[in-house]
Amino acid sequence: MAFAFGARAQGAMQFETDNHDFGNVPEGTMATYEFKFKNTGNQPVVIANVQASCGCTTPDWTKAPVMPGKSGIIKAMYSSAGRPGIFNKTVTVTSNAAEPSKVLSIKGTVLTKDQIKPTLTPAQLAKSPHLVLDGNVHDFGKMEAGQQPIARFTVRNTGKTELVLGALTSGCYCVGYKSNPAPIAPGQSAVIELLYSQRQLGQVSDAVTINSNDVSGDAKITLKATIVHDLSGSSMVKESGTAVPFK
């Protein structure tokens, strides 16, 4: 009897659904869906890991133990930047629940903005978000290889609906967000911080695309720098026998 009781003492994850169809997704946006579950067992559920079937899907989940009768989430985020076409991906949840491995799936079709725009009515176009930058070039000046300086840009949404910023794309694969930007409400502005990890020596100039759900097009910026091996050594000169910062 003790063995039978122990076998019944276990958490159980009951999901509202185990699959989600995003439908048409504008290229450049981060398609996000939260799979919600309830612990219908009699012991806490602890999620050990959530593994996506590809690097383009970034999962997140409830980290704290989910007590009996309480709910938790598995968040699946699909980066559509540079991935037009149909997608069908899975997320595998590993936990201490009665079903130790649970597979969730997401699917949809990523459309380029040229494909989406003709399908929208004039009213829908008028209500769409619109991204406006306060500038499109940032020059870091002289920087040392291995540094990760930050470029700040102010983004304003002059459209009628929420602006969602997606992935950054660049030929150097050396630019990323310091933190994921939050959606920007109509008429509001936000400062985005971009980390620059370029290691190529010399004068560099990298074009960066800020993807978003603005159907009129993506924003383009340029990051420039002069990269040296040793910034302190190369920026010192002798003046009256004393080393002073280069001016």
N, C-alpha and C positions, 0 to 999 in steps of 0.2 A: 504493500500500500504506500509505503514511503517513496518507493521508486516511482510509482504512478503519479503521486502528488508532485514529485520533482519534475517529471516530464511535462506536467501541465503548467508549471510555473515558468512562463516565458512570455516575452513581449511579442506583439504581432503588429505589422505595419499594414494598415488598410488604406490604399490610395484611392482618391476620388477618381482618378484615371491614370492609366500607365502609358498613354500616348497622346501626343498633341500635334495638330496640323496648323502651322502658322499661315498657310495659304501663300499669298504673294508677299514677298519681303523686299523692300527697296534695297538695292545693293549699297553697302557701306554702313548699314545700321546693325546694331547688336540685337538680334531677336532673342527675347528673354521670356521664359515661362517658368512658373513655380508649380511643381508637382506637390500637392498637399496630401498628407497622410495623417491618420489617427492611430494611436497605439491602442488596439483593442485587446491586448493581452493583459496579464497581471503582474508583469515585471517591466522595469525601465528598458527602453530601446536605446542602444548606443550605436550610432553609425560610425563604422571604422574607416570607411573610404568610399569615395564616389569617383569612378573612372569613366572618362568619356572615350568613345570609339575613335576620336581623332583630335588633333590639336586645335582644330577650329571651334571645338565646343568646350566651354569653360564651366565646370560645375561648381556649385556652392551648396551648402546644406546646414541643417541645424546641428551645431556642434555639441550642445549640452544634452544630457540624457533626457529622453522624452518619456515622461511618467505615464502610467496607465491612465487612459481616458484623455490624455493631452494630445496636441497636434504638433507636427513639424513640417518642414518643407525640404524639397530637393530643387534647387534652382539650376536650370539648364540655360546657358547663354551661347548662342551661335553667332560667330562673327562672319558676316556676309561680305566683308570687303574683299574684292577681287575674286569672288566665287559665284559668278552668275550661273543659273541653272538649277536643276532639281537637287535637293539634298535629303538624305534619310540617315539619321545618326542615332546612336544609342548611348545611354548612360547606365552603367551598372552600379548598383548600390549594394555595398557589403556591410552587414550589421550582425548583431547578436539576436535578431528576431527569429521567429519560427521558420520563416523563409529567409535564410542567411544571404542569398544573392537574388536581387530583384533587378530586372532590366526594364528601363523606361526608354521610350523612343520619341523623337521629334522629327518632323519633316516639313517640307515647304518648297517653294520655288523662288529663287532670288532673281529679281528682275532689275535690269539696268534702268537708269533714270530715263533713258531714251525710250525704253519699252513702257515704262509706267506713265509717263507724261501724256501720251495720246489717249490713254484709257480714262483719264480724269476729266470730269466735267469742268466748265468754267467756274462753277461755284466751289468745287473741290479744290481747284488750283488757287482760288482766292483765299481759301481757308488754310492753306498749307503753311508750314513754318518757313522762315527765311533767315539764313545765316549771314550776318554782316560782321566783318573783322575790323578792328581798329588799326590794323596795319598788316602787311603781308611779307615783310622782311625783318629778320633779326640778325644782327652781326655781333657775334661774341667777342670779336677782336682776337687777341692772342690768347691761346689756351694750351694747357699741357696735355699731352696724350694720356688717356686714362681718366681724365676728369669727366664729370657728368654735369655740366652747367645747365641751368634752367632758363628757358625762354618763356616769357609770359605774354599772352595775347588776351584781349578782351573780346568776347563773343556776345553779340546782341541778336536777339530774336525779334525781327520786325514783322514776323508773320502773325497768323491768327490762331495757330495751334502750337502745342508743345514741341520744342526743338530737341531732338535726341542726337547727340554726337556719337559717331561710331568710331571705328578703328582708324589709326593713322597709317598711311602707306608711304613708303619712300624707297628709292632705289638702293639706298645704303643699309636699310634695315637697322638704322641706328637712332631712331626717334621713337619715343613712347610717352604716354601720359605719366606724370608723377603719381596721380591718383585718377581713377575713373570719374569723368565729369558727370554731374547730375543733369537731368533734363532741365531745359531753360524755358520758363513760361513765356507766353506772348508779351512783348514789350519789356522784357527783363534782360539783364546782362549778367555775364559770369566771366571770371578770369580762369583761363586754362593754363596749366603749367606743363611744358614739354621738356623732357629730359633728352639731352643730346649726347650720344655716346660715340661720336666719330673718333677713330684712332688713326686715320690716314694722315701722314705728315704733310705739311705745306698748306697752301691756300685751298680751302674746300668750299663748295657751295652745293647744298642738297635741297632739292625740291620735295616738298611734303604735301600730301593731300589729306585734308580733314574730311572724312566721310560723315554724312549725316542723313537725316530724313528730309532734307530740303530738296524737293524734286527739281528745282531750277538748276541744280548743279552742285558740285563739291567745291569747298574752299581750298585755295592753293596758297602756300607760304614758302618762303625760302630761308634756310638757315645757313649762315656763313661763319667762317672762322679761319684763323691761321694757327695751325697746330704745330707745336714744337716738342722736342724730347723733354727738355727741362726748362720750365718757365723761369725759375729763379736764376738759373745760370745764364740763360740767354738774354735776360732782361737787366743785367747789371753791367755798368760801365765804370771805368776808373776815372775818378774826378778828384784831383789833388791827392792822389794816393789812397783814397778811401772809396770803397764800393758803395754806390748809392743806387736806388731804384731808377731804372730808365724812365725818362719823361718824354 
